Amino acid sequence: MLRLTASPFGNGLTLDEVVRDLEHLPSAPRVLPRLKQLLCDGNTAMSEVVEMVRLDPGIAARVLQFGNSAYFSHGLRCYTVEEAVNRVGYEHIYELVCTAVASQVLVRPLCTYGLEAEDLWQNSIACALATEVLADRLNADRDVAYTVGLLHCLGMVVIDDWATCRQPSLRLISKGLPLESCEEERAVLGFHQAEAGAALLRHWAFPPVISEPVRWQYLPGGTAAHYRFAALLHAAKWVRTRVLHSDMHPATPQAQLLNRLGLTLAQLETIAIDVDQRLRAINRQLETGAPTLSLLFPGGERQITESGVRRTG
C-alpha cells in the first residue's frame, strides 16, 4: 500500500486513504464495471441496461443529451432514457454511458495543473479514441481500451481535488512525454497521478484489467499481467499529443514497446490522422440544443455549452 513520503498533506497517509477522503468527486463511475458485466452476458435484456442507467440522474441526463445529439437524433428528439438507449443501440451503449459517466468527473478545470475543463476533456476523449483504434488493430477488447484511455488522467483530478483543499498554491507543470509531471508529483506528494488514478479506480471497484494499465501507463514493463493494455495506453498518449498539439514533437515510444505491439511510428502517425478526424466528428456530433449549464468549481464558475466549456468568472 503506497504511503506519502515527505508530503505537505500529512504524515503516514496511504494513497487509498487519500482517495477515500476526496470531497468533490461523484461516485457515478461505480456503475461501469457492472454495466460491462451486463453487456458481456448474452442473456442481458436492454431493459436491464436502461434500469442501470436510470439509477443515477446525472448519467441519465447525459445519456439523454447524447441521444439527442445531431449524430444520433436525425432531427427527432427522445424524452426518456429507454428511447435514448434504444436509439444508440446495444453495440455503442457502453461507450456512450462510459463517456456520460466520465464527463461528471472530467469536465472540470484543474488549477493545480493549469488546465481548463475543455483541455482535460479533450485530452481524455482523444486518448480514449486512440486507445480504442489501437485495440481494434491488435484485436484487443475495445471497450476496455476505451475506458482505460478515457480515465488515464483521472489521477490528476484526484491530486487537484486534494490540493485545492490542502495546498491551493501547489502547481505542477508537465514536462511532456513520456513522464509528463510524474517526477514532480512523486517528489512533492510521494506518488504520481497514474498511481492516484489507479487507487481511485480500485476504490470504485473497477477490475485490474482497467486500473492496472492506468497505474503502469508511464512504465508498461512494470506489469506482466497487464502489459498489453498498459503499452497500448502508453502509445495512445503519443497519438493523443500529436492530435491535440500538432506543433509539438513528443518523444517517440520506445522501439521495444512498439515492436512488442507490432506497431511502427508510421502507423502511429496514420492512427493520429484517424483519431483527429474522429475527434472532430465527435465534437460536431455532440452539439445539441441543450441549454447552457453553469457549474461552480473551486477555480471559478464554468459554463458548459454546445461548443465546449468556458470560464465565466
C-alpha positions as protocol buffer text, in pm:
chain_id: "A"
residue {
  index: 1
  type: MET
  ca { x: 0 y: 0 z: 0 }
}
residue {
  index: 2
  type: LEU
  ca { x: 156 y: 327 z: -111 }
}
residue {
  index: 3
  type: ARG
  ca { x: 233 y: 583 z: 160 }
}
residue {
  index: 4
  type: LEU
  ca { x: 302 y: 951 z: 115 }
}
residue {
  index: 5
  type: THR
  ca { x: 665 y: 1041 z: 172 }
}
residue {
  index: 6
  type: ALA
  ca { x: 768 y: 1398 z: 254 }
}
residue {
  index: 7
  type: SER
  ca { x: 418 y: 1506 z: 161 }
}
residue {
  index: 8
  type: PRO
  ca { x: 283 y: 1850 z: 255 }
}
residue {
  index: 9
  type: PHE
  ca { x: -58 y: 1692 z: 305 }
}
residue {
  index: 10
  type: GLY
  ca { x: 8 y: 1485 z: 614 }
}
residue {
  index: 11
  type: ASN
  ca { x: 225 y: 1218 z: 763 }
}
residue {
  index: 12
  type: GLY
  ca { x: 182 y: 847 z: 703 }
}
residue {
  index: 13
  type: LEU
  ca { x: -138 y: 865 z: 499 }
}
residue {
  index: 14
  type: THR
  ca { x: -186 y: 592 z: 244 }
}
residue {
  index: 15
  type: LEU
  ca { x: -297 y: 680 z: -108 }
}
residue {
  index: 16
  type: ASP
  ca { x: -610 y: 470 z: -55 }
}
residue {
  index: 17
  type: GLU
  ca { x: -692 y: 688 z: 246 }
}
residue {
  index: 18
  type: VAL
  ca { x: -641 y: 997 z: 35 }
}
residue {
  index: 19
  type: VAL
  ca { x: -885 y: 862 z: -224 }
}
residue {
  index: 20
  type: ARG
  ca { x: -1149 y: 787 z: 38 }
}
residue {
  index: 21
  type: ASP
  ca { x: -1111 y: 1145 z: 167 }
}
residue {
  index: 22
  type: LEU
  ca { x: -1192 y: 1310 z: -166 }
}
residue {
  index: 23
  type: GLU
  ca { x: -1455 y: 1579 z: -131 }
}
residue {
  index: 24
  type: HIS
  ca { x: -1569 y: 1692 z: -476 }
}
residue {
  index: 25
  type: LEU
  ca { x: -1579 y: 1378 z: -691 }
}
residue {
  index: 26
  type: PRO
  ca { x: -1903 y: 1196 z: -775 }
}
residue {
  index: 27
  type: SER
  ca { x: -1910 y: 818 z: -741 }
}
residue {
  index: 28
  type: ALA
  ca { x: -2103 y: 766 z: -1066 }
}
residue {
  index: 29
  type: PRO
  ca { x: -1820 y: 567 z: -1234 }
}
residue {
  index: 30
  type: ARG
  ca { x: -1900 y: 278 z: -999 }
}
residue {
  index: 31
  type: VAL
  ca { x: -2171 y: 182 z: -1250 }
}
residue {
  index: 32
  type: LEU
  ca { x: -1925 y: 96 z: -1530 }
}
residue {
  index: 33
  type: PRO
  ca { x: -1787 y: -241 z: -1407 }
}
residue {
  index: 34
  type: ARG
  ca { x: -2142 y: -372 z: -1355 }
}
residue {
  index: 35
  type: LEU
  ca { x: -2253 y: -236 z: -1693 }
}
residue {
  index: 36
  type: LYS
  ca { x: -1962 y: -414 z: -1860 }
}
residue {
  index: 37
  type: GLN
  ca { x: -2071 y: -740 z: -1696 }
}
residue {
  index: 38
  type: LEU
  ca { x: -2426 y: -695 z: -1822 }
}
residue {
  index: 39
  type: LEU
  ca { x: -2316 y: -624 z: -2178 }
}
residue {
  index: 40
  type: CYS
  ca { x: -2083 y: -927 z: -2180 }
}
residue {
  index: 41
  type: ASP
  ca { x: -2376 y: -1150 z: -2080 }
}
residue {
  index: 42
  type: GLY
  ca { x: -2562 y: -1259 z: -2392 }
}
residue {
  index: 43
  type: ASN
  ca { x: -2880 y: -1302 z: -2186 }
}
residue {
  index: 44
  type: THR
  ca { x: -2897 y: -938 z: -2076 }
}
residue {
  index: 45
  type: ALA
  ca { x: -3208 y: -755 z: -2189 }
}
residue {
  index: 46
  type: MET
  ca { x: -3188 y: -391 z: -2293 }
}
residue {
  index: 47
  type: SER
  ca { x: -3434 y: -311 z: -2014 }
}
residue {
  index: 48
  type: GLU
  ca { x: -3169 y: -414 z: -1758 }
}
residue {
  index: 49
  type: VAL
  ca { x: -2924 y: -169 z: -1912 }
}
residue {
  index: 50
  type: VAL
  ca { x: -3189 y: 104 z: -1904 }
}
residue {
  index: 51
  type: GLU
  ca { x: -3260 y: 40 z: -1536 }
}
residue {
  index: 52
  type: MET
  ca { x: -2893 y: 70 z: -1452 }
}
residue {
  index: 53
  type: VAL
  ca { x: -2857 y: 398 z: -1641 }
}
residue {
  index: 54
  type: ARG
  ca { x: -3163 y: 539 z: -1468 }
}
residue {
  index: 55
  type: LEU
  ca { x: -3014 y: 477 z: -1122 }
}
residue {
  index: 56
  type: ASP
  ca { x: -2806 y: 794 z: -1146 }
}
residue {
  index: 57
  type: PRO
  ca { x: -2984 y: 1116 z: -1253 }
}
residue {
  index: 58
  type: GLY
  ca { x: -2660 y: 1272 z: -1375 }
}
residue {
  index: 59
  type: ILE
  ca { x: -2577 y: 977 z: -1600 }
}
residue {
  index: 60
  type: ALA
  ca { x: -2935 y: 960 z: -1726 }
}
residue {
  index: 61
  type: ALA
  ca { x: -2929 y: 1329 z: -1816 }
}
residue {
  index: 62
  type: ARG
  ca { x: -2604 y: 1295 z: -2011 }
}
residue {
  index: 63
  type: VAL
  ca { x: -2726 y: 984 z: -2194 }
}
residue {
  index: 64
  type: LEU
  ca { x: -3037 y: 1179 z: -2296 }
}
residue {
  index: 65
  type: GLN
  ca { x: -2818 y: 1467 z: -2412 }
}
residue {
  index: 66
  type: PHE
  ca { x: -2605 y: 1237 z: -2627 }
}
residue {
  index: 67
  type: GLY
  ca { x: -2916 y: 1058 z: -2755 }
}
residue {
  index: 68
  type: ASN
  ca { x: -3043 y: 1394 z: -2876 }
}
residue {
  index: 69
  type: SER
  ca { x: -2714 y: 1488 z: -3039 }
}
residue {
  index: 70
  type: ALA
  ca { x: -2704 y: 1553 z: -3412 }
}
residue {
  index: 71
  type: TYR
  ca { x: -2531 y: 1220 z: -3473 }
}
residue {
  index: 72
  type: PHE
  ca { x: -2797 y: 1002 z: -3311 }
}
residue {
  index: 73
  type: SER
  ca { x: -3118 y: 1207 z: -3328 }
}
residue {
  index: 74
  type: HIS
  ca { x: -3153 y: 1277 z: -3701 }
}
residue {
  index: 75
  type: GLY
  ca { x: -3379 y: 1565 z: -3602 }
}
residue {
  index: 76
  type: LEU
  ca { x: -3607 y: 1358 z: -3375 }
}
residue {
  index: 77
  type: ARG
  ca { x: -3587 y: 1423 z: -3001 }
}
residue {
  index: 78
  type: CYS
  ca { x: -3607 y: 1149 z: -2742 }
}
residue {
  index: 79
  type: TYR
  ca { x: -3754 y: 1216 z: -2400 }
}
residue {
  index: 80
  type: THR
  ca { x: -3679 y: 902 z: -2198 }
}
residue {
  index: 81
  type: VAL
  ca { x: -3366 y: 707 z: -2112 }
}
residue {
  index: 82
  type: GLU
  ca { x: -3517 y: 399 z: -2276 }
}
residue {
  index: 83
  type: GLU
  ca { x: -3562 y: 587 z: -2604 }
}
residue {
  index: 84
  type: ALA
  ca { x: -3205 y: 718 z: -2588 }
}
residue {
  index: 85
  type: VAL
  ca { x: -3055 y: 375 z: -2512 }
}
residue {
  index: 86
  type: ASN
  ca { x: -3252 y: 206 z: -2790 }
}
residue {
  index: 87
  type: ARG
  ca { x: -3161 y: 483 z: -3032 }
}
residue {
  index: 88
  type: VAL
  ca { x: -2790 y: 440 z: -2967 }
}
residue {
  index: 89
  type: GLY
  ca { x: -2808 y: 61 z: -2981 }
}
residue {
  index: 90
  type: TYR
  ca { x: -2652 y: -225 z: -2788 }
}
residue {
  index: 91
  type: GLU
  ca { x: -2320 y: -203 z: -2972 }
}
residue {
  index: 92
  type: HIS
  ca { x: -2249 y: 158 z: -2869 }
}
residue {
  index: 93
  type: ILE
  ca { x: -2422 y: 187 z: -2533 }
}
residue {
  index: 94
  type: TYR
  ca { x: -2115 y: 107 z: -2321 }
}
residue {
  index: 95
  type: GLU
  ca { x: -1908 y: 375 z: -2491 }
}
residue {
  index: 96
  type: LEU
  ca { x: -2196 y: 622 z: -2457 }
}
residue {
  index: 97
  type: VAL
  ca { x: -2253 y: 554 z: -2086 }
}
residue {
  index: 98
  type: CYS
  ca { x: -1878 y: 550 z: -2022 }
}
residue {
  index: 99
  type: THR
  ca { x: -1846 y: 893 z: -2180 }
}
residue {
  index: 100
  type: ALA
  ca { x: -2150 y: 1023 z: -1993 }
}
residue {
  index: 101
  type: VAL
  ca { x: -2015 y: 894 z: -1662 }
}
residue {
  index: 102
  type: ALA
  ca { x: -1666 y: 1027 z: -1720 }
}
residue {
  index: 103
  type: SER
  ca { x: -1800 y: 1371 z: -1809 }
}
residue {
  index: 104
  type: GLN
  ca { x: -1921 y: 1408 z: -1450 }
}
residue {
  index: 105
  type: VAL
  ca { x: -1566 y: 1361 z: -1326 }
}
residue {
  index: 106
  type: LEU
  ca { x: -1352 y: 1501 z: -1606 }
}
residue {
  index: 107
  type: VAL
  ca { x: -1535 y: 1818 z: -1711 }
}
residue {
  index: 108
  type: ARG
  ca { x: -1363 y: 2037 z: -1457 }
}
residue {
  index: 109
  type: PRO
  ca { x: -1069 y: 2278 z: -1452 }
}
residue {
  index: 110
  type: LEU
  ca { x: -753 y: 2159 z: -1279 }
}
residue {
  index: 111
  type: CYS
  ca { x: -592 y: 2467 z: -1126 }
}
residue {
  index: 112
  type: THR
  ca { x: -302 y: 2263 z: -988 }
}
residue {
  index: 113
  type: TYR
  ca { x: -204 y: 2171 z: -1344 }
}
residue {
  index: 114
  type: GLY
  ca { x: -313 y: 2495 z: -1513 }
}
residue {
  index: 115
  type: LEU
  ca { x: -570 y: 2310 z: -1725 }
}
residue {
  index: 116
  type: GLU
  ca { x: -914 y: 2433 z: -1823 }
}
residue {
  index: 117
  type: ALA
  ca { x: -1205 y: 2189 z: -1822 }
}
residue {
  index: 118
  type: GLU
  ca { x: -1212 y: 2173 z: -2201 }
}
residue {
  index: 119
  type: ASP
  ca { x: -839 y: 2082 z: -2209 }
}
residue {
  index: 120
  type: LEU
  ca { x: -889 y: 1792 z: -1969 }
}
residue {
  index: 121
  type: TRP
  ca { x: -1195 y: 1666 z: -2153 }
}
residue {
  index: 122
  type: GLN
  ca { x: -1029 y: 1679 z: -2496 }
}
residue {
  index: 123
  type: ASN
  ca { x: -722 y: 1501 z: -2354 }
}
residue {
  index: 124
  type: SER
  ca { x: -944 y: 1227 z: -2218 }
}
residue {
  index: 125
  type: ILE
  ca { x: -1158 y: 1178 z: -2529 }
}
residue {
  index: 126
  type: ALA
  ca { x: -862 y: 1189 z: -2769 }
}
residue {
  index: 127
  type: CYS
  ca { x: -675 y: 929 z: -2565 }
}
residue {
  index: 128
  type: ALA
  ca { x: -986 y: 709 z: -2542 }
}
residue {
  index: 129
  type: LEU
  ca { x: -1026 y: 718 z: -2920 }
}
residue {
  index: 130
  type: ALA
  ca { x: -657 y: 646 z: -2976 }
}
residue {
  index: 131
  type: THR
  ca { x: -656 y: 351 z: -2737 }
}
residue {
  index: 132
  type: GLU
  ca { x: -972 y: 214 z: -2900 }
}
residue {
  index: 133
  type: VAL
  ca { x: -827 y: 239 z: -3251 }
}
residue {
  index: 134
  type: LEU
  ca { x: -508 y: 68 z: -3138 }
}
residue {
  index: 135
  type: ALA
  ca { x: -712 y: -208 z: -2970 }
}
residue {
  index: 136
  type: ASP
  ca { x: -906 y: -266 z: -3293 }
}
residue {
  index: 137
  type: ARG
  ca { x: -581 y: -310 z: -3482 }
}
residue {
  index: 138
  type: LEU
  ca { x: -446 y: -558 z: -3227 }
}
residue {
  index: 139
  type: ASN
  ca { x: -773 y: -748 z: -3167 }
}
residue {
  index: 140
  type: ALA
  ca { x: -792 y: -638 z: -2805 }
}
residue {
  index: 141
  type: ASP
  ca { x: -1112 y: -558 z: -2614 }
}
residue {
  index: 142
  type: ARG
  ca { x: -1216 y: -216 z: -2748 }
}
residue {
  index: 143
  type: ASP
  ca { x: -1445 y: -135 z: -2452 }
}
residue {
  index: 144
  type: VAL
  ca { x: -1165 y: -196 z: -2202 }
}
residue {
  index: 145
  type: ALA
  ca { x: -925 y: 4 z: -2418 }
}
residue {
  index: 146
  type: TYR
  ca { x: -1168 y: 296 z: -2449 }
}
residue {
  index: 147
  type: THR
  ca { x: -1223 y: 304 z: -2072 }
}
residue {
  index: 148
  type: VAL
  ca { x: -851 y: 290 z: -1995 }
}
residue {
  index: 149
  type: GLY
  ca { x: -785 y: 575 z: -2236 }
}
residue {
  index: 150
  type: LEU
  ca { x: -1078 y: 782 z: -2114 }
}
residue {
  index: 151
  type: LEU
  ca { x: -975 y: 758 z: -1748 }
}
residue {
  index: 152
  type: HIS
  ca { x: -598 y: 768 z: -1793 }
}
residue {
  index: 153
  type: CYS
  ca { x: -560 y: 1113 z: -1633 }
}
residue {
  index: 154
  type: LEU
  ca { x: -809 y: 1054 z: -1352 }
}
residue {
  index: 155
  type: GLY
  ca { x: -523 y: 1080 z: -1102 }
}
residue {
  index: 156
  type: MET
  ca { x: -475 y: 1445 z: -1195 }
}
residue {
  index: 157
  type: VAL
  ca { x: -832 y: 1506 z: -1079 }
}
residue {
  index: 158
  type: VAL
  ca { x: -754 y: 1326 z: -752 }
}
residue {
  index: 159
  type: ILE
  ca { x: -444 y: 1537 z: -690 }
}
residue {
  index: 160
  type: ASP
  ca { x: -617 y: 1862 z: -787 }
}
residue {
  index: 161
  type: ASP
  ca { x: -915 y: 1791 z: -561 }
}
residue {
  index: 162
  type: TRP
  ca { x: -686 y: 1722 z: -267 }
}
residue {
  index: 163
  type: ALA
  ca { x: -453 y: 2013 z: -336 }
}
residue {
  index: 164
  type: THR
  ca { x: -746 y: 2255 z: -365 }
}
residue {
  index: 165
  type: CYS
  ca { x: -843 y: 2170 z: -8 }
}
residue {
  index: 166
  type: ARG
  ca { x: -496 y: 2125 z: 144 }
}
residue {
  index: 167
  type: GLN
  ca { x: -249 y: 2339 z: -51 }
}
residue {
  index: 168
  type: PRO
  ca { x: -417 y: 2570 z: -308 }
}
residue {
  index: 169
  type: SER
  ca { x: -84 y: 2722 z: -408 }
}
residue {
  index: 170
  type: LEU
  ca { x: 55 y: 2390 z: -539 }
}
residue {
  index: 171
  type: ARG
  ca { x: 133 y: 2399 z: -912 }
}
residue {
  index: 172
  type: LEU
  ca { x: 252 y: 2101 z: -1117 }
}
residue {
  index: 173
  type: ILE
  ca { x: 387 y: 2155 z: -1468 }
}
residue {
  index: 174
  type: SER
  ca { x: 405 y: 1885 z: -1731 }
}
residue {
  index: 175
  type: LYS
  ca { x: 741 y: 1833 z: -1900 }
}
residue {
  index: 176
  type: GLY
  ca { x: 578 y: 1644 z: -2185 }
}
residue {
  index: 177
  type: LEU
  ca { x: 601 y: 1279 z: -2274 }
}
residue {
  index: 178
  type: PRO
  ca { x: 697 y: 1027 z: -2164 }
}
residue {
  index: 179
  type: LEU
  ca { x: 678 y: 1125 z: -1792 }
}
residue {
  index: 180
  type: GLU
  ca { x: 475 y: 1448 z: -1803 }
}
residue {
  index: 181
  type: SER
  ca { x: 461 y: 1577 z: -1440 }
}
residue {
  index: 182
  type: CYS
  ca { x: 523 y: 1232 z: -1293 }
}
residue {
  index: 183
  type: GLU
  ca { x: 862 y: 1307 z: -1133 }
}
residue {
  index: 184
  type: GLU
  ca { x: 747 y: 1635 z: -978 }
}
residue {
  index: 185
  type: GLU
  ca { x: 432 y: 1472 z: -842 }
}
residue {
  index: 186
  type: ARG
  ca { x: 632 y: 1197 z: -677 }
}
residue {
  index: 187
  type: ALA
  ca { x: 885 y: 1443 z: -535 }
}
residue {
  index: 188
  type: VAL
  ca { x: 614 y: 1662 z: -384 }
}
residue {
  index: 189
  type: LEU
  ca { x: 347 y: 1409 z: -295 }
}
residue {
  index: 190
  type: GLY
  ca { x: 518 y: 1074 z: -271 }
}
residue {
  index: 191
  type: PHE
  ca { x: 311 y: 931 z: -560 }
}
residue {
  index: 192
  type: HIS
  ca { x: 222 y: 1028 z: -917 }
}
residue {
  index: 193
  type: GLN
  ca { x: -109 y: 1077 z: -1092 }
}
residue {
  index: 194
  type: ALA
  ca { x: -116 y: 731 z: -1252 }
}
residue {
  index: 195
  type: GLU
  ca { x: -92 y: 568 z: -909 }
}
residue {
  index: 196
  type: ALA
  ca { x: -360 y: 804 z: -776 }
}
residue {
  index: 197
  type: GLY
  ca { x: -591 y: 726 z: -1067 }
}
residue {
  index: 198
  type: ALA
  ca { x: -548 y: 352 z: -1021 }
}
residue {
  index: 199
  type: ALA
  ca { x: -621 y: 385 z: -649 }
}
residue {
  index: 200
  type: LEU
  ca { x: -947 y: 567 z: -721 }
}
residue {
  index: 201
  type: LEU
  ca { x: -1046 y: 308 z: -982 }
}
residue {
  index: 202
  type: ARG
  ca { x: -987 y: 32 z: -727 }
}
residue {
  index: 203
  type: HIS
  ca { x: -1195 y: 228 z: -477 }
}
residue {
  index: 204
  type: TRP
  ca { x: -1473 y: 241 z: -738 }
}
residue {
  index: 205
  type: ALA
  ca { x: -1443 y: -140 z: -781 }
}
residue {
  index: 206
  type: PHE
  ca { x: -1300 y: -132 z: -1135 }
}
residue {
  index: 207
  type: PRO
  ca { x: -1127 y: -460 z: -1225 }
}
residue {
  index: 208
  type: PRO
  ca { x: -746 y: -479 z: -1251 }
}
residue {
  index: 209
  type: VAL
  ca { x: -770 y: -501 z: -1631 }
}
residue {
  index: 210
  type: ILE
  ca { x: -862 y: -130 z: -1621 }
}
residue {
  index: 211
  type: SER
  ca { x: -692 y: 1 z: -1305 }
}
residue {
  index: 212
  type: GLU
  ca { x: -353 y: -162 z: -1365 }
}
residue {
  index: 213
  type: PRO
  ca { x: -291 y: -26 z: -1718 }
}
residue {
  index: 214
  type: VAL
  ca { x: -373 y: 321 z: -1581 }
}
residue {
  index: 215
  type: ARG
  ca { x: -127 y: 264 z: -1297 }
}
residue {
  index: 216
  type: TRP
  ca { x: 155 y: 150 z: -1529 }
}
residue {
  index: 217
  type: GLN
  ca { x: 99 y: 396 z: -1814 }
}
residue {
  index: 218
  type: TYR
  ca { x: 443 y: 553 z: -1762 }
}
residue {
  index: 219
  type: LEU
  ca { x: 626 y: 221 z: -1731 }
}
residue {
  index: 220
  type: PRO
  ca { x: 431 y: -56 z: -1906 }
}
residue {
  index: 221
  type: GLY
  ca { x: 713 y: -304 z: -1845 }
}
residue {
  index: 222
  type: GLY
  ca { x: 636 y: -283 z: -1474 }
}
residue {
  index: 223
  type: THR
  ca { x: 336 y: -512 z: -1517 }
}
residue {
  index: 224
  type: ALA
  ca { x: 347 y: -852 z: -1682 }
}
residue {
  index: 225
  type: ALA
  ca { x: -19 y: -942 z: -1640 }
}
residue {
  index: 226
  type: HIS
  ca { x: -149 y: -614 z: -1785 }
}
residue {
  index: 227
  type: TYR
  ca { x: 137 y: -516 z: -2013 }
}
residue {
  index: 228
  type: ARG
  ca { x: -69 y: -516 z: -2333 }
}
residue {
  index: 229
  type: PHE
  ca { x: -321 y: -252 z: -2229 }
}
residue {
  index: 230
  type: ALA
  ca { x: -58 y: -51 z: -2039 }
}
residue {
  index: 231
  type: ALA
  ca { x: 154 y: -44 z: -2356 }
}
residue {
  index: 232
  type: LEU
  ca { x: -149 y: 45 z: -2568 }
}
residue {
  index: 233
  type: LEU
  ca { x: -221 y: 335 z: -2337 }
}
residue {
  index: 234
  type: HIS
  ca { x: 143 y: 447 z: -2344 }
}
residue {
  index: 235
  type: ALA
  ca { x: 134 y: 454 z: -2726 }
}
residue {
  index: 236
  type: ALA
  ca { x: -211 y: 614 z: -2732 }
}
residue {
  index: 237
  type: LYS
  ca { x: -84 y: 907 z: -2525 }
}
residue {
  index: 238
  type: TRP
  ca { x: 166 y: 979 z: -2801 }
}
residue {
  index: 239
  type: VAL
  ca { x: -120 y: 976 z: -3055 }
}
residue {
  index: 240
  type: ARG
  ca { x: -329 y: 1199 z: -2826 }
}
residue {
  index: 241
  type: THR
  ca { x: -49 y: 1454 z: -2804 }
}
residue {
  index: 242
  type: ARG
  ca { x: 6 y: 1457 z: -3180 }
}
residue {
  index: 243
  type: VAL
  ca { x: -366 y: 1516 z: -3236 }
}
residue {
  index: 244
  type: LEU
  ca { x: -414 y: 1792 z: -2979 }
}
residue {
  index: 245
  type: HIS
  ca { x: -76 y: 1962 z: -3021 }
}
residue {
  index: 246
  type: SER
  ca { x: 23 y: 1924 z: -3384 }
}
residue {
  index: 247
  type: ASP
  ca { x: 306 y: 2175 z: -3337 }
}
residue {
  index: 248
  type: MET
  ca { x: 471 y: 1956 z: -3073 }
}
residue {
  index: 249
  type: HIS
  ca { x: 704 y: 1664 z: -3132 }
}
residue {
  index: 250
  type: PRO
  ca { x: 656 y: 1430 z: -2836 }
}
residue {
  index: 251
  type: ALA
  ca { x: 918 y: 1173 z: -2751 }
}
residue {
  index: 252
  type: THR
  ca { x: 857 y: 859 z: -2955 }
}
residue {
  index: 253
  type: PRO
  ca { x: 754 y: 547 z: -2760 }
}
residue {
  index: 254
  type: GLN
  ca { x: 1045 y: 308 z: -2710 }
}
residue {
  index: 255
  type: ALA
  ca { x: 1122 y: 84 z: -3007 }
}
residue {
  index: 256
  type: GLN
  ca { x: 1097 y: -226 z: -2789 }
}
residue {
  index: 257
  type: LEU
  ca { x: 742 y: -134 z: -2687 }
}
residue {
  index: 258
  type: LEU
  ca { x: 635 y: -68 z: -3045 }
}
residue {
  index: 259
  type: ASN
  ca { x: 793 y: -395 z: -3158 }
}
residue {
  index: 260
  type: ARG
  ca { x: 606 y: -594 z: -2894 }
}
residue {
  index: 261
  type: LEU
  ca { x: 282 y: -434 z: -3007 }
}
residue {
  index: 262
  type: GLY
  ca { x: 368 y: -491 z: -3371 }
}
residue {
  index: 263
  type: LEU
  ca { x: 347 y: -120 z: -3448 }
}
residue {
  index: 264
  type: THR
  ca { x: 567 y: 130 z: -3630 }
}
residue {
  index: 265
  type: LEU
  ca { x: 596 y: 505 z: -3592 }
}
residue {
  index: 266
  type: ALA
  ca { x: 447 y: 547 z: -3939 }
}
residue {
  index: 267
  type: GLN
  ca { x: 141 y: 351 z: -3829 }
}
residue {
  index: 268
  type: LEU
  ca { x: 106 y: 573 z: -3522 }
}
residue {
  index: 269
  type: GLU
  ca { x: 112 y: 877 z: -3747 }
}
residue {
  index: 270
  type: THR
  ca { x: -166 y: 725 z: -3959 }
}
residue {
  index: 271
  type: ILE
  ca { x: -366 y: 645 z: -3646 }
}
residue {
  index: 272
  type: ALA
  ca { x: -322 y: 1006 z: -3532 }
}
residue {
  index: 273
  type: ILE
  ca { x: -487 y: 1127 z: -3853 }
}
residue {
  index: 274
  type: ASP
  ca { x: -775 y: 884 z: -3798 }
}
residue {
  index: 275
  type: VAL
  ca { x: -820 y: 992 z: -3434 }
}
residue {
  index: 276
  type: ASP
  ca { x: -809 y: 1359 z: -3531 }
}
residue {
  index: 277
  type: GLN
  ca { x: -1093 y: 1304 z: -3778 }
}
residue {
  index: 278
  type: ARG
  ca { x: -1296 y: 1109 z: -3523 }
}
residue {
  index: 279
  type: LEU
  ca { x: -1243 y: 1370 z: -3255 }
}
residue {
  index: 280
  type: ARG
  ca { x: -1354 y: 1650 z: -3487 }
}
residue {
  index: 281
  type: ALA
  ca { x: -1661 y: 1446 z: -3581 }
}
residue {
  index: 282
  type: ILE
  ca { x: -1750 y: 1380 z: -3217 }
}
residue {
  index: 283
  type: ASN
  ca { x: -1715 y: 1747 z: -3127 }
}
residue {
  index: 284
  type: ARG
  ca { x: -1955 y: 1830 z: -3410 }
}
residue {
  index: 285
  type: GLN
  ca { x: -2193 y: 1543 z: -3340 }
}
residue {
  index: 286
  type: LEU
  ca { x: -2237 y: 1624 z: -2973 }
}
residue {
  index: 287
  type: GLU
  ca { x: -2372 y: 1969 z: -3049 }
}
residue {
  index: 288
  type: THR
  ca { x: -2729 y: 1980 z: -2924 }
}
residue {
  index: 289
  type: GLY
  ca { x: -2991 y: 2236 z: -2849 }
}
residue {
  index: 290
  type: ALA
  ca { x: -2944 y: 2174 z: -2476 }
}
residue {
  index: 291
  type: PRO
  ca { x: -2944 y: 2485 z: -2259 }
}
residue {
  index: 292
  type: THR
  ca { x: -2623 y: 2620 z: -2115 }
}
residue {
  index: 293
  type: LEU
  ca { x: -2531 y: 2462 z: -1782 }
}
residue {
  index: 294
  type: SER
  ca { x: -2332 y: 2659 z: -1525 }
}
residue {
  index: 295
  type: LEU
  ca { x: -2120 y: 2472 z: -1272 }
}
residue {
  index: 296
  type: LEU
  ca { x: -1919 y: 2610 z: -982 }
}
residue {
  index: 297
  type: PHE
  ca { x: -1568 y: 2468 z: -946 }
}
residue {
  index: 298
  type: PRO
  ca { x: -1300 y: 2559 z: -690 }
}
residue {
  index: 299
  type: GLY
  ca { x: -1128 y: 2771 z: -957 }
}
residue {
  index: 300
  type: GLY
  ca { x: -1442 y: 2963 z: -1053 }
}
residue {
  index: 301
  type: GLU
  ca { x: -1765 y: 2921 z: -1244 }
}
residue {
  index: 302
  type: ARG
  ca { x: -1767 y: 2749 z: -1584 }
}
residue {
  index: 303
  type: GLN
  ca { x: -2043 y: 2724 z: -1843 }
}
residue {
  index: 304
  type: ILE
  ca { x: -2093 y: 2402 z: -2036 }
}
residue {
  index: 305
  type: THR
  ca { x: -2238 y: 2496 z: -2372 }
}
residue {
  index: 306
  type: GLU
  ca { x: -2282 y: 2339 z: -2715 }
}
residue {
  index: 307
  type: SER
  ca { x: -1935 y: 2448 z: -2819 }
}
residue {
  index: 308
  type: GLY
  ca { x: -1745 y: 2342 z: -2508 }
}
residue {
  index: 309
  type: VAL
  ca { x: -1658 y: 2466 z: -2164 }
}
residue {
  index: 310
  type: ARG
  ca { x: -1571 y: 2827 z: -2092 }
}
residue {
  index: 311
  type: ARG
  ca { x: -1482 y: 3037 z: -1789 }
}
residue {
  index: 312
  type: THR
  ca { x: -1746 y: 3282 z: -1664 }
}
residue {
  index: 313
  type: GLY
  ca { x: -1581 y: 3414 z: -1352 }
}
